[in-house]
Amino acid sequence: MEKKVMDSTETWSRRRLLSCTAKLASAAAGIAIGSGAIQSWSPRTSFAKTLKWPWPYKKIEPGKAARIGYEKYYEGACCYGVVNAIILPLREAVGEPYHSLPLDAFRFGHAGVVGWGTICGTLLGCGLVTGFIAGKPGESILNEVIHWYIETALPAYRPSSPRTNIKHTSRSNSPLCHISAGRWMKRESVPFDSPQRAERCARLVADVAAKTANLLNEWSEKKFISGHEIPVEIYRLPAQSNCTDCHGTKVPEIPK
Ligand code: HEC
């Protein structure tokens, strides 16, 4: 009895599957005929090309990445800006699969991930592109970019025609949007929703995009040297080095 039920279910589902497949195929043919592209319509090959990972890389001029990043910040914020700064030159130089990547999907990184002040969106953007391009070694590139980001007085980029003038740079000592943006806002004495703060983050996008392009170029020439361990290996706790910023002088002991 049980066997029969299973058989009939299987038959039913197989039949249903066949009819679905037929419908899909005719719909696809309709699209192909509609666009006059029946010859070039080959989902299998283009899909396989997209899925082969990591993706091919050709060297990017860091200054170009910086210029694109600065402009794109004003279109879709920090994470989107860095992703565009690296992916748009690769669309020109490499083509697919970069054309198929929907860049609007990376807008969510703004203000430390939809406004939560966690990882700076520029660093998130760096991690996304190094992940697509370099795979696992991309983590070492991201680690170096984060080290450089927390230690360097930023923003350093000078746009040829700035939207707004700003006076200060600051050293974030943290990869967190909240701390990084907050420290700079304090130095410049401006609120978060000011044109100056936006300009600072646009220039930061340019800086991170150029740094990422630089390290990806070194990596592609097999000249990239990873100089730092990742924090979880140092502290035996996922952490950042600025313990006293949050804990004051009473940094808790890490349980052994
Ligand atoms: C961005 C802020 C921040 C930084 C930087 C930070 N911590 Fe923390 N840490 C916290 C908060 C908040 C808690 C939760 C405290 C609580 O629950 O009382 C915590 C908890 C801990 C705990 C768990 C035990 C406890 O007493 O709460 C340890 C251990 C710890 N931190 C060690 C460190 C060390 C070591 C560093 C530097 C390598 C560090 N933290 C950096 C914010 C931070």
py3Dmol code that shows the C-alpha trace and the ligand (Angstrom):
import py3Dmol

protein = """\
ATOM      1  CA  MET A   1       0.000   0.000   0.000  1.00  0.00           C
ATOM      2  CA  GLU A   2       2.684   2.424   1.086  1.00  0.00           C
ATOM      3  CA  LYS A   3       4.705   1.601  -2.008  1.00  0.00           C
ATOM      4  CA  LYS A   4       1.752   2.404  -4.249  1.00  0.00           C
ATOM      5  CA  VAL A   5       1.196   5.802  -2.642  1.00  0.00           C
ATOM      6  CA  MET A   6       4.847   6.626  -3.108  1.00  0.00           C
ATOM      7  CA  ASP A   7       4.739   5.455  -6.731  1.00  0.00           C
ATOM      8  CA  SER A   8       1.712   7.543  -7.563  1.00  0.00           C
ATOM      9  CA  THR A   9       3.243  10.607  -5.868  1.00  0.00           C
ATOM     10  CA  GLU A  10       6.374  10.096  -7.860  1.00  0.00           C
ATOM     11  CA  THR A  11       4.451   9.702 -11.104  1.00  0.00           C
ATOM     12  CA  TRP A  12       2.391  12.770 -10.342  1.00  0.00           C
ATOM     13  CA  SER A  13       5.419  14.872  -9.509  1.00  0.00           C
ATOM     14  CA  ARG A  14       7.360  13.641 -12.510  1.00  0.00           C
ATOM     15  CA  ARG A  15       4.434  14.495 -14.765  1.00  0.00           C
ATOM     16  CA  ARG A  16       4.130  17.891 -13.149  1.00  0.00           C
ATOM     17  CA  LEU A  17       7.838  18.468 -13.512  1.00  0.00           C
ATOM     18  CA  LEU A  18       7.677  17.573 -17.205  1.00  0.00           C
ATOM     19  CA  SER A  19       4.827  19.960 -17.827  1.00  0.00           C
ATOM     20  CA  CYS A  20       6.626  22.721 -15.918  1.00  0.00           C
ATOM     21  CA  THR A  21       9.789  22.115 -17.924  1.00  0.00           C
ATOM     22  CA  ALA A  22       7.807  22.295 -21.158  1.00  0.00           C
ATOM     23  CA  LYS A  23       6.206  25.566 -20.074  1.00  0.00           C
ATOM     24  CA  LEU A  24       9.575  27.016 -19.093  1.00  0.00           C
ATOM     25  CA  ALA A  25      11.145  25.956 -22.380  1.00  0.00           C
ATOM     26  CA  SER A  26       8.365  27.534 -24.440  1.00  0.00           C
ATOM     27  CA  ALA A  27       8.511  30.701 -22.333  1.00  0.00           C
ATOM     28  CA  ALA A  28      12.282  30.865 -22.827  1.00  0.00           C
ATOM     29  CA  ALA A  29      11.920  30.323 -26.559  1.00  0.00           C
ATOM     30  CA  GLY A  30       9.342  33.108 -26.588  1.00  0.00           C
ATOM     31  CA  ILE A  31      11.776  35.471 -24.894  1.00  0.00           C
ATOM     32  CA  ALA A  32      14.563  34.452 -27.249  1.00  0.00           C
ATOM     33  CA  ILE A  33      12.420  34.942 -30.345  1.00  0.00           C
ATOM     34  CA  GLY A  34      11.067  38.196 -28.949  1.00  0.00           C
ATOM     35  CA  SER A  35      14.542  39.618 -28.558  1.00  0.00           C
ATOM     36  CA  GLY A  36      15.768  38.094 -31.828  1.00  0.00           C
ATOM     37  CA  ALA A  37      18.517  36.328 -29.894  1.00  0.00           C
ATOM     38  CA  ILE A  38      17.679  32.680 -30.432  1.00  0.00           C
ATOM     39  CA  GLN A  39      21.231  31.884 -31.632  1.00  0.00           C
ATOM     40  CA  SER A  40      23.082  33.372 -28.685  1.00  0.00           C
ATOM     41  CA  TRP A  41      20.677  32.138 -26.019  1.00  0.00           C
ATOM     42  CA  SER A  42      22.687  29.541 -24.189  1.00  0.00           C
ATOM     43  CA  PRO A  43      21.967  29.670 -20.456  1.00  0.00           C
ATOM     44  CA  ARG A  44      24.250  26.745 -19.638  1.00  0.00           C
ATOM     45  CA  THR A  45      27.482  28.264 -20.881  1.00  0.00           C
ATOM     46  CA  SER A  46      26.864  31.763 -19.491  1.00  0.00           C
ATOM     47  CA  PHE A  47      25.751  30.313 -16.157  1.00  0.00           C
ATOM     48  CA  ALA A  48      28.809  28.089 -15.889  1.00  0.00           C
ATOM     49  CA  LYS A  49      31.015  31.086 -16.618  1.00  0.00           C
ATOM     50  CA  THR A  50      29.331  33.075 -13.846  1.00  0.00           C
ATOM     51  CA  LEU A  51      29.636  30.294 -11.325  1.00  0.00           C
ATOM     52  CA  LYS A  52      33.320  29.557 -11.872  1.00  0.00           C
ATOM     53  CA  TRP A  53      34.919  31.287  -8.920  1.00  0.00           C
ATOM     54  CA  PRO A  54      37.073  33.263  -8.141  1.00  0.00           C
ATOM     55  CA  TRP A  55      36.510  35.560 -11.109  1.00  0.00           C
ATOM     56  CA  PRO A  56      39.202  36.659 -13.617  1.00  0.00           C
ATOM     57  CA  TYR A  57      41.134  39.816 -12.768  1.00  0.00           C
ATOM     58  CA  LYS A  58      43.023  42.409 -14.791  1.00  0.00           C
ATOM     59  CA  LYS A  59      44.988  45.190 -13.123  1.00  0.00           C
ATOM     60  CA  ILE A  60      43.050  48.359 -12.270  1.00  0.00           C
ATOM     61  CA  GLU A  61      44.547  51.840 -12.151  1.00  0.00           C
ATOM     62  CA  PRO A  62      44.111  52.874  -8.457  1.00  0.00           C
ATOM     63  CA  GLY A  63      43.491  56.539  -9.380  1.00  0.00           C
ATOM     64  CA  LYS A  64      40.652  55.488 -11.654  1.00  0.00           C
ATOM     65  CA  ALA A  65      39.109  53.348  -8.902  1.00  0.00           C
ATOM     66  CA  ALA A  66      39.339  56.343  -6.544  1.00  0.00           C
ATOM     67  CA  ARG A  67      37.588  58.677  -8.996  1.00  0.00           C
ATOM     68  CA  ILE A  68      34.769  56.205  -9.652  1.00  0.00           C
ATOM     69  CA  GLY A  69      34.393  55.479  -5.930  1.00  0.00           C
ATOM     70  CA  TYR A  70      34.079  59.161  -5.030  1.00  0.00           C
ATOM     71  CA  GLU A  71      31.323  59.741  -7.610  1.00  0.00           C
ATOM     72  CA  LYS A  72      29.468  56.503  -6.873  1.00  0.00           C
ATOM     73  CA  TYR A  73      29.331  57.250  -3.146  1.00  0.00           C
ATOM     74  CA  TYR A  74      26.894  60.036  -3.982  1.00  0.00           C
ATOM     75  CA  GLU A  75      24.716  57.552  -5.867  1.00  0.00           C
ATOM     76  CA  GLY A  76      24.514  54.662  -3.398  1.00  0.00           C
ATOM     77  CA  ALA A  77      26.816  55.275  -0.388  1.00  0.00           C
ATOM     78  CA  CYS A  78      30.011  53.672   0.883  1.00  0.00           C
ATOM     79  CA  CYS A  79      29.795  49.922   0.268  1.00  0.00           C
ATOM     80  CA  TYR A  80      28.182  50.477  -3.146  1.00  0.00           C
ATOM     81  CA  GLY A  81      30.889  53.053  -3.945  1.00  0.00           C
ATOM     82  CA  VAL A  82      33.806  50.681  -3.333  1.00  0.00           C
ATOM     83  CA  VAL A  83      32.136  47.772  -5.164  1.00  0.00           C
ATOM     84  CA  ASN A  84      31.471  50.008  -8.199  1.00  0.00           C
ATOM     85  CA  ALA A  85      35.020  51.406  -8.115  1.00  0.00           C
ATOM     86  CA  ILE A  86      36.463  47.920  -8.628  1.00  0.00           C
ATOM     87  CA  ILE A  87      33.727  46.192 -10.655  1.00  0.00           C
ATOM     88  CA  LEU A  88      33.098  48.922 -13.288  1.00  0.00           C
ATOM     89  CA  PRO A  89      36.739  48.919 -14.538  1.00  0.00           C
ATOM     90  CA  LEU A  90      36.584  45.097 -14.641  1.00  0.00           C
ATOM     91  CA  ARG A  91      33.398  45.227 -16.738  1.00  0.00           C
ATOM     92  CA  GLU A  92      35.461  47.192 -19.274  1.00  0.00           C
ATOM     93  CA  ALA A  93      38.637  45.122 -19.013  1.00  0.00           C
ATOM     94  CA  VAL A  94      37.229  41.607 -18.481  1.00  0.00           C
ATOM     95  CA  GLY A  95      33.489  41.676 -19.331  1.00  0.00           C
ATOM     96  CA  GLU A  96      31.544  38.741 -17.859  1.00  0.00           C
ATOM     97  CA  PRO A  97      30.819  37.688 -15.199  1.00  0.00           C
ATOM     98  CA  TYR A  98      31.153  41.281 -13.962  1.00  0.00           C
ATOM     99  CA  HIS A  99      28.312  42.564 -16.187  1.00  0.00           C
ATOM    100  CA  SER A 100      25.917  40.088 -14.594  1.00  0.00           C
ATOM    101  CA  LEU A 101      26.586  41.260 -11.045  1.00  0.00           C
ATOM    102  CA  PRO A 102      23.687  43.517  -9.937  1.00  0.00           C
ATOM    103  CA  LEU A 103      25.561  46.344  -8.230  1.00  0.00           C
ATOM    104  CA  ASP A 104      22.419  47.769  -6.624  1.00  0.00           C
ATOM    105  CA  ALA A 105      22.500  44.705  -4.342  1.00  0.00           C
ATOM    106  CA  PHE A 106      25.397  46.334  -2.429  1.00  0.00           C
ATOM    107  CA  ARG A 107      23.621  49.486  -1.309  1.00  0.00           C
ATOM    108  CA  PHE A 108      22.689  47.826   1.998  1.00  0.00           C
ATOM    109  CA  GLY A 109      26.158  48.470   3.464  1.00  0.00           C
ATOM    110  CA  HIS A 110      25.486  52.164   4.096  1.00  0.00           C
ATOM    111  CA  ALA A 111      26.116  53.611   7.581  1.00  0.00           C
ATOM    112  CA  GLY A 112      27.624  50.420   8.945  1.00  0.00           C
ATOM    113  CA  VAL A 113      25.007  48.076   7.399  1.00  0.00           C
ATOM    114  CA  VAL A 114      21.588  49.734   7.082  1.00  0.00           C
ATOM    115  CA  GLY A 115      22.484  52.311   9.707  1.00  0.00           C
ATOM    116  CA  TRP A 116      23.676  50.009  12.512  1.00  0.00           C
ATOM    117  CA  GLY A 117      27.183  51.472  12.750  1.00  0.00           C
ATOM    118  CA  THR A 118      28.910  48.078  12.488  1.00  0.00           C
ATOM    119  CA  ILE A 119      31.659  47.455   9.901  1.00  0.00           C
ATOM    120  CA  CYS A 120      32.490  50.556   7.808  1.00  0.00           C
ATOM    121  CA  GLY A 121      30.735  50.049   4.449  1.00  0.00           C
ATOM    122  CA  THR A 122      33.952  50.816   2.550  1.00  0.00           C
ATOM    123  CA  LEU A 123      35.588  47.790   4.217  1.00  0.00           C
ATOM    124  CA  LEU A 124      32.531  45.644   3.588  1.00  0.00           C
ATOM    125  CA  GLY A 125      32.745  46.659  -0.088  1.00  0.00           C
ATOM    126  CA  CYS A 126      36.440  45.733  -0.110  1.00  0.00           C
ATOM    127  CA  GLY A 127      35.606  42.312   1.332  1.00  0.00           C
ATOM    128  CA  LEU A 128      32.931  41.703  -1.282  1.00  0.00           C
ATOM    129  CA  VAL A 129      35.161  42.464  -4.264  1.00  0.00           C
ATOM    130  CA  THR A 130      38.237  40.705  -2.902  1.00  0.00           C
ATOM    131  CA  GLY A 131      35.974  37.706  -2.267  1.00  0.00           C
ATOM    132  CA  PHE A 132      34.763  37.622  -5.873  1.00  0.00           C
ATOM    133  CA  ILE A 133      38.235  38.243  -7.302  1.00  0.00           C
ATOM    134  CA  ALA A 134      40.707  36.526  -5.008  1.00  0.00           C
ATOM    135  CA  GLY A 135      38.645  33.941  -3.116  1.00  0.00           C
ATOM    136  CA  LYS A 136      40.217  32.823   0.169  1.00  0.00           C
ATOM    137  CA  PRO A 137      43.450  34.876  -0.283  1.00  0.00           C
ATOM    138  CA  GLY A 138      41.070  37.853  -0.556  1.00  0.00           C
ATOM    139  CA  GLU A 139      40.700  37.591   3.233  1.00  0.00           C
ATOM    140  CA  SER A 140      44.387  38.492   3.684  1.00  0.00           C
ATOM    141  CA  ILE A 141      43.960  41.455   1.354  1.00  0.00           C
ATOM    142  CA  LEU A 142      40.921  42.634   3.359  1.00  0.00           C
ATOM    143  CA  ASN A 143      42.844  42.140   6.629  1.00  0.00           C
ATOM    144  CA  GLU A 144      45.652  44.391   5.338  1.00  0.00           C
ATOM    145  CA  VAL A 145      43.152  47.010   4.129  1.00  0.00           C
ATOM    146  CA  ILE A 146      41.494  47.056   7.579  1.00  0.00           C
ATOM    147  CA  HIS A 147      44.886  47.486   9.300  1.00  0.00           C
ATOM    148  CA  TRP A 148      45.786  50.347   7.003  1.00  0.00           C
ATOM    149  CA  TYR A 149      42.314  51.915   7.452  1.00  0.00           C
ATOM    150  CA  ILE A 150      42.427  51.976  11.252  1.00  0.00           C
ATOM    151  CA  GLU A 151      46.011  53.329  11.399  1.00  0.00           C
ATOM    152  CA  THR A 152      45.871  56.034   8.707  1.00  0.00           C
ATOM    153  CA  ALA A 153      44.654  59.619   8.988  1.00  0.00           C
ATOM    154  CA  LEU A 154      41.823  59.678   6.452  1.00  0.00           C
ATOM    155  CA  PRO A 155      40.398  60.836   4.129  1.00  0.00           C
ATOM    156  CA  ALA A 156      43.503  61.527   2.044  1.00  0.00           C
ATOM    157  CA  TYR A 157      41.846  61.728  -1.406  1.00  0.00           C
ATOM    158  CA  ARG A 158      41.558  65.183  -2.965  1.00  0.00           C
ATOM    159  CA  PRO A 159      38.796  65.267  -5.614  1.00  0.00           C
ATOM    160  CA  SER A 160      39.523  67.515  -8.608  1.00  0.00           C
ATOM    161  CA  SER A 161      36.125  69.180  -8.145  1.00  0.00           C
ATOM    162  CA  PRO A 162      34.955  68.588  -4.570  1.00  0.00           C
ATOM    163  CA  ARG A 163      31.234  68.778  -3.851  1.00  0.00           C
ATOM    164  CA  THR A 164      32.005  70.205  -0.378  1.00  0.00           C
ATOM    165  CA  ASN A 165      35.166  71.396   1.322  1.00  0.00           C
ATOM    166  CA  ILE A 166      36.277  69.681   4.516  1.00  0.00           C
ATOM    167  CA  LYS A 167      39.068  70.548   6.937  1.00  0.00           C
ATOM    168  CA  HIS A 168      40.041  67.481   8.941  1.00  0.00           C
ATOM    169  CA  THR A 169      41.362  63.975   8.741  1.00  0.00           C
ATOM    170  CA  SER A 170      41.166  61.475  11.589  1.00  0.00           C
ATOM    171  CA  ARG A 171      42.616  58.140  12.571  1.00  0.00           C
ATOM    172  CA  SER A 172      39.695  55.799  13.290  1.00  0.00           C
ATOM    173  CA  ASN A 173      41.608  53.168  15.306  1.00  0.00           C
ATOM    174  CA  SER A 174      38.569  50.975  14.582  1.00  0.00           C
ATOM    175  CA  PRO A 175      36.872  49.348  11.592  1.00  0.00           C
ATOM    176  CA  LEU A 176      33.449  50.278  12.991  1.00  0.00           C
ATOM    177  CA  CYS A 177      31.395  52.882  11.126  1.00  0.00           C
ATOM    178  CA  HIS A 178      30.092  54.269  14.430  1.00  0.00           C
ATOM    179  CA  ILE A 179      33.550  54.962  15.858  1.00  0.00           C
ATOM    180  CA  SER A 180      35.211  55.955  12.579  1.00  0.00           C
ATOM    181  CA  ALA A 181      32.474  58.398  11.506  1.00  0.00           C
ATOM    182  CA  GLY A 182      31.928  59.642  15.087  1.00  0.00           C
ATOM    183  CA  ARG A 183      35.611  60.503  15.614  1.00  0.00           C
ATOM    184  CA  TRP A 184      35.796  62.417  12.368  1.00  0.00           C
ATOM    185  CA  MET A 185      32.500  64.258  13.078  1.00  0.00           C
ATOM    186  CA  LYS A 186      33.867  65.342  16.469  1.00  0.00           C
ATOM    187  CA  ARG A 187      37.031  66.778  14.866  1.00  0.00           C
ATOM    188  CA  GLU A 188      35.107  68.574  12.148  1.00  0.00           C
ATOM    189  CA  SER A 189      32.259  69.577  14.541  1.00  0.00           C
ATOM    190  CA  VAL A 190      29.505  68.527  12.154  1.00  0.00           C
ATOM    191  CA  PRO A 191      26.454  66.244  12.506  1.00  0.00           C
ATOM    192  CA  PHE A 192      26.039  62.971  10.641  1.00  0.00           C
ATOM    193  CA  ASP A 193      23.509  64.398   8.175  1.00  0.00           C
ATOM    194  CA  SER A 194      25.817  67.242   7.072  1.00  0.00           C
ATOM    195  CA  PRO A 195      27.264  67.643   3.558  1.00  0.00           C
ATOM    196  CA  GLN A 196      30.732  67.640   5.142  1.00  0.00           C
ATOM    197  CA  ARG A 197      30.251  64.185   6.679  1.00  0.00           C
ATOM    198  CA  ALA A 198      28.974  62.838   3.353  1.00  0.00           C
ATOM    199  CA  GLU A 199      32.004  64.353   1.613  1.00  0.00           C
ATOM    200  CA  ARG A 200      34.330  62.736   4.151  1.00  0.00           C
ATOM    201  CA  CYS A 201      32.797  59.326   3.504  1.00  0.00           C
ATOM    202  CA  ALA A 202      32.884  59.853  -0.292  1.00  0.00           C
ATOM    203  CA  ARG A 203      36.628  60.576  -0.060  1.00  0.00           C
ATOM    204  CA  LEU A 204      37.054  57.574   2.234  1.00  0.00           C
ATOM    205  CA  VAL A 205      35.462  55.421  -0.481  1.00  0.00           C
ATOM    206  CA  ALA A 206      38.080  56.766  -2.917  1.00  0.00           C
ATOM    207  CA  ASP A 207      40.895  55.945  -0.469  1.00  0.00           C
ATOM    208  CA  VAL A 208      39.700  52.406   0.234  1.00  0.00           C
ATOM    209  CA  ALA A 209      39.015  51.742  -3.469  1.00  0.00           C
ATOM    210  CA  ALA A 210      42.554  52.852  -4.420  1.00  0.00           C
ATOM    211  CA  LYS A 211      44.110  50.808  -1.615  1.00  0.00           C
ATOM    212  CA  THR A 212      42.085  47.740  -2.629  1.00  0.00           C
ATOM    213  CA  ALA A 213      43.088  48.154  -6.296  1.00  0.00           C
ATOM    214  CA  ASN A 214      46.735  48.508  -5.250  1.00  0.00           C
ATOM    215  CA  LEU A 215      46.733  45.320  -3.203  1.00  0.00           C
ATOM    216  CA  LEU A 216      44.750  43.378  -5.823  1.00  0.00           C
ATOM    217  CA  ASN A 217      47.326  44.476  -8.409  1.00  0.00           C
ATOM    218  CA  GLU A 218      50.174  43.282  -6.175  1.00  0.00           C
ATOM    219  CA  TRP A 219      48.316  40.023  -5.551  1.00  0.00           C
ATOM    220  CA  SER A 220      47.786  39.478  -9.300  1.00  0.00           C
ATOM    221  CA  GLU A 221      51.548  39.899  -9.827  1.00  0.00           C
ATOM    222  CA  LYS A 222      52.228  37.521  -6.931  1.00  0.00           C
ATOM    223  CA  LYS A 223      53.877  40.384  -5.021  1.00  0.00           C
ATOM    224  CA  PHE A 224      51.283  40.740  -2.248  1.00  0.00           C
ATOM    225  CA  ILE A 225      52.680  40.156   1.236  1.00  0.00           C
ATOM    226  CA  SER A 226      50.290  39.728   4.120  1.00  0.00           C
ATOM    227  CA  GLY A 227      51.897  41.454   7.092  1.00  0.00           C
ATOM    228  CA  HIS A 228      49.379  40.798   9.853  1.00  0.00           C
ATOM    229  CA  GLU A 229      47.645  37.906  11.541  1.00  0.00           C
ATOM    230  CA  ILE A 230      43.874  38.117  11.809  1.00  0.00           C
ATOM    231  CA  PRO A 231      42.687  39.364  15.231  1.00  0.00           C
ATOM    232  CA  VAL A 232      40.861  36.200  16.290  1.00  0.00           C
ATOM    233  CA  GLU A 233      44.184  34.360  16.052  1.00  0.00           C
ATOM    234  CA  ILE A 234      45.928  36.999  18.180  1.00  0.00           C
ATOM    235  CA  TYR A 235      43.282  37.454  20.897  1.00  0.00           C
ATOM    236  CA  ARG A 236      41.507  34.063  20.765  1.00  0.00           C
ATOM    237  CA  LEU A 237      38.286  36.103  20.595  1.00  0.00           C
ATOM    238  CA  PRO A 238      36.844  37.888  17.548  1.00  0.00           C
ATOM    239  CA  ALA A 239      38.037  41.402  18.384  1.00  0.00           C
ATOM    240  CA  GLN A 240      39.624  44.643  17.291  1.00  0.00           C
ATOM    241  CA  SER A 241      42.791  46.039  18.825  1.00  0.00           C
ATOM    242  CA  ASN A 242      41.243  49.158  20.427  1.00  0.00           C
ATOM    243  CA  CYS A 243      40.113  47.349  23.624  1.00  0.00           C
ATOM    244  CA  THR A 244      40.381  50.416  25.850  1.00  0.00           C
ATOM    245  CA  ASP A 245      38.119  52.533  23.604  1.00  0.00           C
ATOM    246  CA  CYS A 246      35.150  50.551  24.875  1.00  0.00           C
ATOM    247  CA  HIS A 247      36.385  48.944  28.101  1.00  0.00           C
ATOM    248  CA  GLY A 248      38.364  51.892  29.487  1.00  0.00           C
ATOM    249  CA  THR A 249      41.171  50.719  31.742  1.00  0.00           C
ATOM    250  CA  LYS A 250      39.213  47.606  32.817  1.00  0.00           C
ATOM    251  CA  VAL A 251      39.713  45.361  29.775  1.00  0.00           C
ATOM    252  CA  PRO A 252      38.196  42.008  30.798  1.00  0.00           C
ATOM    253  CA  GLU A 253      40.351  38.882  30.860  1.00  0.00           C
ATOM    254  CA  ILE A 254      39.731  36.579  27.925  1.00  0.00           C
ATOM    255  CA  PRO A 255      38.692  33.166  29.359  1.00  0.00           C
ATOM    256  CA  LYS A 256      41.336  30.513  28.635  1.00  0.00           C
TER     257      LYS A 256
END
"""
ligand_1 = """\
43
HEC
C 33.763 48.360 20.149
C 33.796 48.172 21.570
C 34.667 47.066 22.112
C 35.975 46.821 21.819
C 36.870 47.587 20.895
C 36.348 45.654 22.595
N 35.304 45.227 23.336
Fe 35.285 43.640 24.587
N 33.316 43.881 24.867
C 32.577 44.988 24.488
C 31.248 44.896 25.061
C 30.133 45.924 24.887
C 31.213 43.707 25.793
C 30.067 43.144 26.627
C 30.296 43.597 28.042
C 29.244 43.097 29.013
O 28.404 42.283 28.667
O 29.335 43.530 30.166
C 32.516 43.086 25.644
C 32.884 41.886 26.209
C 34.165 41.404 26.285
C 34.557 40.181 26.963
C 33.595 39.192 27.597
C 33.740 39.189 29.089
C 33.173 40.388 29.759
O 33.683 40.710 30.826
O 32.222 41.010 29.272
C 35.909 40.070 26.873
C 36.794 38.977 27.425
C 36.370 41.233 26.096
N 35.274 42.009 25.769
C 37.686 41.508 25.825
C 38.079 42.471 24.913
C 39.446 42.630 24.444
C 40.647 41.833 24.945
C 39.420 43.625 23.512
C 40.568 44.122 22.659
C 41.357 43.111 21.997
C 38.037 44.096 23.412
N 37.264 43.379 24.281
C 37.631 45.106 22.570
C 33.015 45.998 23.665
C 34.252 46.073 23.087
"""
view = py3Dmol.view(width=600, height=400)
view.addModel(protein, "pdb")
view.setStyle({"model": 0}, {"cartoon": {"style": "trace"}})
view.addModel(ligand_1, "xyz")
view.setStyle({"model": 1}, {"stick": {}})
view.zoomTo()
view.show()
